[in-house]
Amino acid sequence: MQEPKPITPSQYKQSNIMTNILFGSRWLQLPLYLGLIVAQAVYVYFFAVELVHLVGKTASISEADIMLIVLGLIDVVMISNLLIMVIVGGYETFVSRLNLKGHPDEPDWLSHVNANLLKVKLATAIIGISSIHLLKTFINAANLSTEVMMWQTIIHMTFVASAVSIAYIDKLMSHSNIKH
């Protein structure tokens, strides 16, 4: 068996440069997270517009319409929460540490966030958002076809099944990691 040749200083330098380029490429995600912050600002604006609409029309709209607008507001809040999870969790996991240790507002989940936990949290949030849409559909059932309601229910159940599958796989993987 032949002994491996020692690495020369120039080979080490080339390897180190490549490592730095590859590891540094994670910063290319920064504009994506900044773009999501802009999207969140758009949702804040949309929420304000809908809230003003609700308050301005309160005396003249039906209870069902109020419920639909409020569900729309809840939907915006849930999507905004989803954005925060992706922005903060994704940045912490894939770009750089936030160094929030000891900060009174640090979310509990952030201290043990990883890609799998983020996937489970995102799937759960998507189910919540889908649930709000489905509830809006059922409240507005008189104006929709049975086929539309059926497909929305099927899509929602697909989200539920996907989230359960993701959580189960994560559980299997975490048990597998404990044994190794």
N, C-alpha and C positions, 0 to 999 in steps of 0.2 A: 504494500500500500504506500502510495506516494504522499509525502507531507505537503500540506498546502503552502504555497509561496507566501511570504510575508507581504503585507500591503505596503506599497511605496508611498512616500509623502504626497506625491502628485495624485495617486489613486484615492488616497484618503481625502484630499482637498476636493476632488471632483465629487466624491460620494457625499461629502458634507454640503457642498453647494446644492446638489440635487435634493438632499434631505431638506435643506432650508427652503428651497423652492416649493417642494411638495407640501411641507408643513405650513408654509406661509400662504399657500393657495386658499386656505380656509377663510382668509380675509376677503376673498371675492364674494362671500355670502353677505358681507356687511350691507351693501346697497339693497339686497333683497329684504333684509330685516328693516332697514330704513323705509323702504317702500311699503312694508306692512304697517309701519307706524303712520304713514300718510293715509293708508286705507282705513286705519282706525279713526283718524281725524274725520274722514268722510262719513264714517258710521256715527260719530258724535254729532256731526252736522245733521245727518238724516234723522237721528233720534230727536234732536231739538225741533226740527221741522214737524215731525209727527206729533210730538208733545204739544206744540203750539196749536196744531190742527185739532187735537183732541180737546184741549182746554177751550178753544174758540168755538167749537161746535157742540159742546157738552149738552146744552139745553135743547138742541134740535135733532139729536141723533138717537137711535134706538139702543137698547141695552146690548143687543147682539153686535151692533156696530162698534160700541164702546169696547166690548170684549175683544173684537177682532183687532182694533187699533192697539189695545193694551197687549195682546198677544204679539203683535208686530213689534212693539217696544221691547218686550221680553226677548223676542227673537234677536233683535239688534244687540241687546246686552249679552246674550249668550254667544253670539258671533264675536263680539268684542272680547269676551273672556277667552274664546278660542284663539283669537289673534294674540292676546297677551301670552297664553301658554306657548304658542309657536314662537313668538318673538323672544321672550325671556328664556324659555326652555331650550329653544334651538340655538340661540346665541351662546348660552352657558354650555351646552353640550358640544356644539360643533365649532365655535369660533374662539371664545375666550372666557375665562372665569370673570364673574361679576364682582367678586370679593365683597359680599354683603354680610359676612359673619358678624353677628352682633347687631345688625341693623334691625330696628323694631318692626319694620314692615316686610322683612324677608318672608316669602311664602314658605310654608312647611315643606312642600313637595320639592322645592328647588334644591334643598340640601342633598337629596338622593336621586336627582333626575338623571336619567340616561335615555338612550334612544328608545328602548322598549317601553319604559314607563311613559315616555312622551306619546308613543303610539297608542297606548291604552287610554291615556287621558284624552287624547284627541278623538279617539273612537267614541268614548263616553260623551264627550261634548257634542259630537255630530249626532248621536242618538237623541240628546236633549233638544238640539235644534230641529231635528226631524220630527220629534214628538210635538213640538210647538206648531210646525207646519201641518202636521196631521190633525191636531186639535182644531186649528183654523179651518181646515177642510171640512171636518165634521160639523162645526158650527155653521158653516156656509153650505151645508149639504144640499139645501133646497135649490141652490143655484148651480150645482155641479152634477155631472153625469155619474152614474154608478161606476162606469169604466174608469173615470179619473180617480175616484175614491179608491177603487180596487188597486190600481197601479201605484198610487201613493202609499197605500198600506203595504203592498209587496215590497216596494223600495225601502220603506221604514224597517220592515222585518229583515230585509237583506242587511241593512246597517246593523241591526241588533245581532244577527247571526255572525257578521264579520267581527264585531266588537267582542263577542263571547269567544270566538275563535282566537283572536289576537290575545285576549287575556289568558286563555287556556295555554296557548303556545308559550307565552311569557312565563306562566307558572311552571310549565314543564322545563323550560330552559333554566329557570332559577333553581329548581330542584336538581337538575343535571349539574349545574355549576357547583352546588353544595357538595355533591358526591365526589367531584373531581378535586 
